[in-house]
Amino acid sequence: MASAISHRDEETPLVVADEPPLQVEPHKSHSRDVHILSLAFLLIFLAYGAAQNLQSTLNTEEDLGTTSLGILYLSFTFFSLFASLVVRILGSKNALIIGTSGYCLYVAANLKPNWYTLVPASVYLGFCASIIWVGQGTYLTSTARTHAIDNNFHQGTVIGDFNGEFWGVFALHQFIGNLITFALLSDGQGGSTKGTTLLFVVFLFVMSFGAILMCFLHKRSGNSKEGYEHSEADAGESKSLKSLCRSLTSALSNVKMLLIIPLIAYSGLQHAFVWAEFTKYVVTPAIGVSGVGIAMAAYGAFDGICSLAAGRLTSGLTSITSIVSFGAFAQAVVLILLLLNFSISSGFLGTLYILFLAALLGIGNGVLMTQLNALLGMLFKHDMEGAFAQLKIWQSATIAIVFFVAPYISFQAVIIVMLVLLCLSFCSFLWLALKVGNGSSSSTNE
């Protein structure tokens, strides 16, 4: 059986060969759940993403907007420590449904923004964000594995395809959300209560449809669907605090996870850079505040296109290494151009240059998000909740640090930090690829 599986895995065999197959109905498609999950996240995050982009513009009194975002990501980081346990107890589908409530509450709080509405909503959203993202990673990977086993497909390829579809559709939230914002606030009411109230009411309706879609997902229970035999005692143990502590400590003692963490941290840093620094110091001075929506739309469009393409090309560790290398190169080009203060005179060419930078950032983000999720799903199948919790812990912690620290350091210093972290994280990732590749090759030879 091992030889048959190794023959099927043309690239580095990330799927363990000695796993017993699932006893499930053959030739059953699970792609329907991926379509629903992708569309639901698009509807929820096109509203939330646009609302987040407006915080530093609309809620300027005592820096309420940016402070609330900092609190949100600190809360996100804290609750991510417990998210894997919560998702195991609730199940990934219930975690997804409950998680949507925090996003709806946060957008509703923007109808009357003050310290007594936005701050509590931000804290609660931190909890909901932690369980919805751990639930998403667990649910999507479990769906991909089940689909691959049911139809005798290569698991790495299916995981890549499903992640490519999800992140490709999800990336469109920046494009669509910014277009809705532009359409509703372009009549001169951008700063008025009437204009913003209409915008957030529309967002709440859109998010409600996304939350309803979540209810149509089939239930999945992560690792228990992967063909492993668990006793009732084992099931209870997996939902205990003792199990949570063991999961967190084992993840941090796992060499593979330690080598991935720098790249995870960089992905969070570049997210915050786009939201807080790129639009403020690059886009606005070059093409004005009105150009922020266009630049972010270009970022989202190329993010989506690249996510779909990267997902289709993913089949194992070799392909992941090549795709991540391309994404790292795209990010490095942008950072070097910004560090050298290279610019083009204002006008049509100046606008195209800014959109070109935004597109490269979108390409890099599409690569990182697609490949990081696929890689975690392939390497940490025995503890998917714990692996995806680590992803969100390090991403949200980095984002929170940027929101609180960036105002006190120069833009050039931020660029230097990003370049250094990009180089370190890429070297760490290459070491991981070499280590896993050699380990798989030696086990295959044996």
C-alpha positions as CSV (number, residue, x, y, z in Angstrom):
1,M,0.0,0.0,0.0
2,A,2.8,2.4,0.8
3,S,4.4,1.8,-2.6
4,A,1.1,2.5,-4.3
5,I,0.7,5.8,-2.5
6,S,4.3,6.9,-3.0
7,H,3.8,6.2,-6.8
8,R,0.7,8.4,-6.8
9,D,2.5,11.3,-5.0
10,E,4.7,12.6,-7.8
11,E,6.1,15.3,-5.5
12,T,7.3,15.1,-1.9
13,P,4.8,12.8,-0.2
14,L,3.3,15.1,2.5
15,V,0.5,12.7,3.1
16,V,1.4,9.9,5.5
17,A,1.3,6.6,3.7
18,D,0.1,4.4,6.5
19,E,-3.2,6.2,7.2
20,P,-6.2,3.9,6.9
21,P,-8.6,5.1,4.2
22,L,-12.0,6.5,5.1
23,Q,-14.9,4.1,4.7
24,V,-17.1,6.6,2.8
25,E,-19.3,6.6,-0.2
26,P,-17.1,6.7,-3.4
27,H,-17.2,9.4,-6.1
28,K,-18.9,12.0,-3.9
29,S,-18.1,15.6,-4.5
30,H,-17.6,18.0,-1.6
31,S,-16.8,21.1,-3.7
32,R,-20.3,22.5,-2.9
33,D,-19.2,23.2,0.6
34,V,-16.1,25.1,-0.7
35,H,-18.3,27.2,-2.9
36,I,-20.7,28.1,0.0
37,L,-17.8,28.8,2.4
38,S,-16.0,31.0,-0.1
39,L,-19.1,33.0,-1.0
40,A,-20.1,33.4,2.7
41,F,-16.6,34.8,3.6
42,L,-16.7,37.1,0.6
43,L,-20.1,38.6,1.7
44,I,-19.0,39.0,5.4
45,F,-15.5,40.4,4.7
46,L,-16.4,42.8,1.8
47,A,-18.4,44.6,4.5
48,Y,-15.9,44.3,7.3
49,G,-12.9,45.0,5.2
50,A,-14.4,48.2,3.9
51,A,-15.4,49.2,7.4
52,Q,-11.9,48.6,8.6
53,N,-10.4,50.7,5.9
54,L,-12.6,53.6,6.9
55,Q,-11.7,53.6,10.6
56,S,-8.8,56.0,10.5
57,T,-10.8,58.3,8.2
58,L,-14.2,58.4,9.9
59,N,-13.5,57.8,13.6
60,T,-10.7,60.3,14.1
61,E,-11.7,61.7,17.5
62,E,-9.0,60.7,20.0
63,D,-7.8,58.1,17.4
64,L,-10.9,56.0,18.2
65,G,-10.7,54.2,14.9
66,T,-7.1,53.1,14.9
67,T,-7.2,52.4,18.6
68,S,-10.2,50.1,18.2
69,L,-8.3,48.2,15.5
70,G,-5.3,47.8,17.8
71,I,-7.6,46.5,20.6
72,L,-9.3,44.2,18.1
73,Y,-6.0,42.5,17.0
74,L,-4.7,42.3,20.6
75,S,-8.0,40.5,21.5
76,F,-7.6,38.4,18.4
77,T,-4.1,37.3,19.5
78,F,-5.2,36.5,23.0
79,F,-8.3,34.4,22.1
80,S,-6.3,32.6,19.3
81,L,-4.5,30.9,22.2
82,F,-7.8,29.1,23.1
83,A,-9.4,29.0,19.6
84,S,-8.4,25.4,18.8
85,L,-10.0,24.2,22.0
86,V,-13.2,26.2,21.3
87,V,-13.4,24.9,17.7
88,R,-13.0,21.3,18.9
89,I,-15.8,21.7,21.4
90,L,-18.2,23.6,19.0
91,G,-17.2,21.8,15.8
92,S,-15.9,23.8,12.8
93,K,-19.3,24.6,11.3
94,N,-20.7,26.0,14.6
95,A,-17.5,28.0,15.1
96,L,-18.0,29.5,11.6
97,I,-21.7,30.4,12.3
98,I,-21.0,31.9,15.8
99,G,-17.9,33.8,14.5
100,T,-20.0,35.8,12.0
101,S,-21.8,37.5,14.9
102,G,-18.7,39.4,16.0
103,Y,-18.4,41.0,12.5
104,C,-22.0,42.0,12.4
105,L,-21.8,43.6,15.8
106,Y,-18.6,45.5,14.9
107,V,-20.2,47.0,11.8
108,A,-23.4,47.8,13.8
109,A,-21.3,49.6,16.3
110,N,-20.1,51.9,13.5
111,L,-23.6,53.2,13.2
112,K,-23.0,55.1,16.5
113,P,-19.2,55.0,17.0
114,N,-17.9,55.9,20.5
115,W,-15.7,54.3,23.1
116,Y,-18.7,52.5,24.7
117,T,-19.7,50.8,21.4
118,L,-16.6,50.3,19.3
119,V,-14.2,49.1,22.0
120,P,-16.5,46.3,23.4
121,A,-17.4,45.3,19.9
122,S,-13.6,45.1,19.0
123,V,-12.9,42.8,22.0
124,Y,-15.8,40.5,21.1
125,L,-14.8,40.5,17.4
126,G,-11.3,39.4,18.5
127,F,-12.8,36.3,20.0
128,C,-15.1,35.7,17.0
129,A,-12.2,36.2,14.5
130,S,-10.1,33.6,16.3
131,I,-12.7,30.9,16.1
132,I,-14.0,31.7,12.6
133,W,-10.5,31.6,11.1
134,V,-9.4,28.4,12.9
135,G,-12.8,26.9,12.0
136,Q,-12.2,28.0,8.3
137,G,-8.8,26.4,8.1
138,T,-10.0,23.2,9.8
139,Y,-13.2,23.0,7.8
140,L,-11.6,23.6,4.4
141,T,-8.7,21.1,4.9
142,S,-11.1,18.5,6.2
143,T,-13.3,19.0,3.2
144,A,-10.4,18.7,0.8
145,R,-9.1,15.5,2.4
146,T,-12.5,13.9,2.4
147,H,-13.0,14.9,-1.3
148,A,-9.6,13.5,-2.2
149,I,-10.1,10.2,-0.4
150,D,-13.7,9.7,-1.7
151,N,-12.5,10.2,-5.3
152,N,-9.0,8.8,-5.1
153,F,-7.3,12.1,-5.8
154,H,-3.9,13.4,-4.7
155,Q,-4.6,15.1,-1.4
156,G,-2.0,17.8,-1.9
157,T,-3.5,18.8,-5.2
158,V,-7.1,19.0,-3.8
159,I,-6.0,21.0,-0.8
160,G,-4.2,23.4,-3.1
161,D,-7.3,23.7,-5.4
162,F,-9.7,24.2,-2.6
163,N,-7.4,26.8,-0.9
164,G,-7.0,28.5,-4.3
165,E,-10.7,28.8,-4.8
166,F,-11.4,30.1,-1.3
167,W,-8.6,32.7,-1.2
168,G,-9.3,33.7,-4.8
169,V,-12.9,34.5,-4.0
170,F,-12.1,35.9,-0.6
171,A,-9.6,38.4,-2.0
172,L,-12.4,40.0,-4.1
173,H,-13.8,41.4,-0.9
174,Q,-11.3,44.3,-1.1
175,F,-12.3,45.0,-4.7
176,I,-16.1,44.8,-4.2
177,G,-16.2,46.4,-0.8
178,N,-14.3,49.4,-1.9
179,L,-16.5,49.8,-5.0
180,I,-19.6,49.8,-2.8
181,T,-18.0,52.4,-0.5
182,F,-17.1,54.6,-3.5
183,A,-20.6,54.3,-4.9
184,L,-22.4,55.2,-1.7
185,L,-20.0,57.9,-0.5
186,S,-19.1,59.5,-3.8
187,D,-22.0,62.0,-3.8
188,G,-20.3,64.3,-1.3
189,Q,-21.8,62.7,1.8
190,G,-18.6,60.8,2.6
191,G,-18.2,62.6,5.9
192,S,-21.9,63.0,6.8
193,T,-23.9,60.9,9.2
194,K,-26.5,60.2,6.5
195,G,-23.9,58.8,4.0
196,T,-22.1,56.6,6.5
197,T,-25.3,55.3,8.1
198,L,-26.6,54.2,4.7
199,L,-23.3,52.5,4.0
200,F,-23.2,50.5,7.2
201,V,-26.8,49.5,6.9
202,V,-26.1,48.1,3.5
203,F,-23.1,46.3,4.9
204,L,-25.2,44.7,7.7
205,F,-27.7,43.3,5.1
206,V,-24.8,41.9,3.0
207,M,-23.2,40.3,6.1
208,S,-26.6,38.8,7.1
209,F,-26.7,36.9,3.9
210,G,-23.2,35.6,4.5
211,A,-24.1,34.4,8.0
212,I,-27.2,32.6,6.6
213,L,-25.1,30.8,3.9
214,M,-22.9,29.4,6.7
215,C,-25.9,27.4,7.9
216,F,-26.0,25.4,4.7
217,L,-22.6,23.9,5.2
218,H,-22.4,20.2,6.0
219,K,-21.1,19.4,9.4
220,R,-17.5,18.2,9.7
221,S,-15.5,17.3,12.8
222,G,-11.9,17.9,11.7
223,N,-9.5,15.0,12.5
224,S,-12.3,12.6,13.5
225,K,-13.3,12.5,9.9
226,E,-9.9,11.5,8.7
227,G,-10.2,7.8,9.5
228,Y,-8.6,7.7,12.9
229,E,-10.1,5.6,15.6
230,H,-10.8,7.5,18.8
231,S,-12.3,6.2,22.0
232,E,-14.7,8.3,24.1
233,A,-11.9,9.0,26.5
234,D,-9.7,10.3,23.6
235,A,-12.5,12.5,22.4
236,G,-13.0,14.0,25.8
237,E,-9.2,14.5,26.3
238,S,-9.0,16.4,22.9
239,K,-11.5,18.9,24.3
240,S,-9.7,19.6,27.7
241,L,-7.5,22.4,28.8
242,K,-4.7,19.9,29.3
243,S,-5.0,19.0,25.7
244,L,-4.9,22.7,24.7
245,C,-1.7,23.3,26.7
246,R,-0.1,20.2,25.2
247,S,-1.1,21.3,21.7
248,L,0.3,24.8,22.1
249,T,3.6,23.6,23.6
250,S,4.0,20.8,21.1
251,A,3.5,23.2,18.3
252,L,6.2,25.5,19.6
253,S,8.5,22.6,20.1
254,N,7.9,21.3,16.5
255,V,10.8,22.2,14.3
256,K,8.5,22.4,11.2
257,M,6.2,24.9,13.0
258,L,9.1,27.0,14.2
259,L,10.4,27.3,10.7
260,I,7.0,28.4,9.4
261,I,6.3,31.0,12.1
262,P,8.6,33.7,10.6
263,L,6.8,33.5,7.3
264,I,3.4,33.6,9.1
265,A,4.6,36.7,11.0
266,Y,5.7,38.4,7.8
267,S,2.3,37.7,6.2
268,G,0.7,39.6,9.1
269,L,3.2,42.4,8.8
270,Q,2.5,42.9,5.1
271,H,-1.3,42.9,5.8
272,A,-0.9,45.7,8.3
273,F,1.5,47.5,6.0
274,V,-1.0,47.7,3.2
275,W,-3.8,48.8,5.5
276,A,-1.9,51.3,7.7
277,E,1.2,52.4,5.8
278,F,0.9,51.9,2.1
279,T,-2.3,53.8,1.7
280,K,-1.2,56.6,4.0
281,Y,2.4,57.2,2.8
282,V,2.4,56.0,-0.8
283,V,-1.1,56.1,-2.3
284,T,-2.5,59.3,-0.8
285,P,0.5,61.6,-1.5
286,A,0.7,60.4,-5.1
287,I,-3.0,60.2,-6.2
288,G,-5.0,61.6,-3.3
289,V,-7.5,60.1,-0.9
290,S,-9.9,59.3,-3.7
291,G,-7.2,57.0,-5.2
292,V,-7.1,54.8,-2.1
293,G,-10.2,52.9,-3.2
294,I,-8.8,52.4,-6.7
295,A,-5.5,51.2,-5.3
296,M,-7.1,48.8,-2.9
297,A,-9.4,47.5,-5.6
298,A,-6.3,46.7,-7.8
299,Y,-4.7,45.0,-4.7
300,G,-7.8,42.9,-4.2
301,A,-8.2,42.0,-7.9
302,F,-4.6,40.7,-8.3
303,D,-4.8,39.1,-4.9
304,G,-7.8,37.1,-6.1
305,I,-6.3,36.2,-9.5
306,C,-3.0,35.1,-8.0
307,S,-4.8,33.0,-5.3
308,L,-6.7,31.1,-7.9
309,A,-3.7,30.5,-10.0
310,A,-1.5,29.5,-7.1
311,G,-4.1,27.1,-5.8
312,R,-4.3,25.4,-9.2
313,L,-0.5,25.0,-9.4
314,T,-0.2,23.5,-5.9
315,S,0.4,19.8,-5.6
316,G,3.1,19.3,-3.0
317,L,6.1,20.8,-1.3
318,T,8.1,21.3,-4.5
319,S,5.3,23.4,-6.1
320,I,4.7,25.3,-2.9
321,T,8.4,26.2,-2.7
322,S,8.4,27.6,-6.2
323,I,5.2,29.6,-5.7
324,V,6.4,31.1,-2.4
325,S,9.7,32.1,-4.0
326,F,7.7,34.0,-6.7
327,G,5.6,35.7,-4.1
328,A,8.6,36.7,-2.0
329,F,10.3,38.1,-5.1
330,A,7.2,40.3,-5.9
331,Q,7.1,41.6,-2.3
332,A,10.8,42.3,-2.4
333,V,10.5,44.4,-5.6
334,V,7.9,46.6,-4.0
335,L,9.9,47.1,-0.7
336,I,13.2,47.9,-2.6
337,L,11.4,50.4,-4.8
338,L,9.9,52.1,-1.8
339,L,13.2,52.0,0.2
340,L,15.0,53.7,-2.8
341,N,12.2,56.3,-2.8
342,F,11.6,55.6,-6.5
343,S,8.6,57.5,-7.9
344,I,7.1,58.7,-11.2
345,S,5.9,62.2,-11.7
346,S,2.2,62.8,-11.1
347,G,-0.2,62.1,-13.9
348,F,-1.4,59.0,-15.7
349,L,2.0,57.3,-15.4
350,G,2.2,58.1,-11.8
351,T,-1.2,56.6,-11.2
352,L,-0.2,53.4,-13.1
353,Y,2.9,53.1,-11.0
354,I,0.9,53.2,-7.8
355,L,-1.5,50.6,-9.2
356,F,1.5,48.5,-10.2
357,L,2.9,48.5,-6.7
358,A,-0.6,47.7,-5.3
359,A,-0.9,44.8,-7.8
360,L,2.5,43.4,-6.8
361,L,1.5,43.5,-3.1
362,G,-1.7,41.7,-4.0
363,I,0.2,39.0,-5.9
364,G,2.5,38.5,-2.9
365,N,-0.4,38.3,-0.5
366,G,-2.3,35.9,-2.7
367,V,0.7,33.6,-2.8
368,L,1.4,33.7,1.0
369,M,-2.2,33.1,2.2
370,T,-2.9,30.3,-0.3
371,Q,0.4,28.5,0.3
372,L,0.6,28.9,4.1
373,N,-2.9,27.4,4.5
374,A,-2.1,24.6,2.1
375,L,1.2,23.9,3.8
376,L,-0.3,23.8,7.3
377,G,-3.1,21.5,6.1
378,M,-0.6,19.1,4.6
379,L,2.0,19.0,7.4
380,F,-0.2,19.2,10.5
381,K,-3.1,16.9,9.7
382,H,-3.2,15.3,13.2
383,D,-3.8,18.7,14.9
384,M,-5.3,21.0,12.3
385,E,-7.1,23.2,14.8
386,G,-3.8,23.8,16.7
387,A,-1.9,24.5,13.5
388,F,-4.4,27.1,12.2
389,A,-4.6,28.6,15.7
390,Q,-0.8,29.2,15.5
391,L,-1.3,30.9,12.1
392,K,-3.7,33.4,13.5
393,I,-1.8,33.9,16.8
394,W,1.3,35.1,15.0
395,Q,-0.5,37.0,12.2
396,S,-2.8,38.9,14.6
397,A,0.1,39.6,17.0
398,T,2.1,41.2,14.3
399,I,-0.8,43.2,13.0
400,A,-1.5,44.5,16.5
401,I,2.2,45.5,17.0
402,V,2.1,47.5,13.7
403,F,-1.0,49.4,14.7
404,F,0.5,50.4,18.0
405,V,4.1,51.0,17.0
406,A,4.0,52.3,13.4
407,P,2.9,55.9,14.5
408,Y,6.1,56.2,16.5
409,I,8.6,55.1,13.8
410,S,9.4,56.4,10.3
411,F,8.0,54.9,7.1
412,Q,11.6,54.0,6.0
413,A,12.2,52.1,9.2
414,V,9.0,50.0,8.6
415,I,10.3,49.2,5.1
416,I,13.7,48.1,6.5
417,V,12.0,45.9,9.1
418,M,9.8,44.3,6.5
419,L,12.8,43.6,4.1
420,V,14.8,42.0,6.9
421,L,11.9,39.9,8.1
422,L,11.1,38.9,4.5
423,C,14.7,37.7,4.0
424,L,14.8,35.8,7.3
425,S,11.4,34.2,6.8
426,F,12.2,33.1,3.3
427,C,15.5,31.5,4.4
428,S,13.6,29.7,7.2
429,F,11.0,28.5,4.7
430,L,13.7,27.1,2.4
431,W,15.3,25.3,5.3
432,L,11.9,23.8,6.1
433,A,11.5,22.7,2.4
434,L,14.9,21.1,2.5
435,K,14.3,19.4,5.9
436,V,10.9,17.9,4.9
437,G,12.1,17.0,1.5
438,N,15.2,15.1,2.8
439,G,13.1,13.5,5.5
440,S,10.5,12.3,3.0
441,S,13.1,11.0,0.6
442,S,14.9,9.0,3.3
443,S,11.7,7.5,4.5
444,T,10.7,6.6,1.0
445,N,14.1,4.9,0.4
446,E,13.7,2.9,3.5
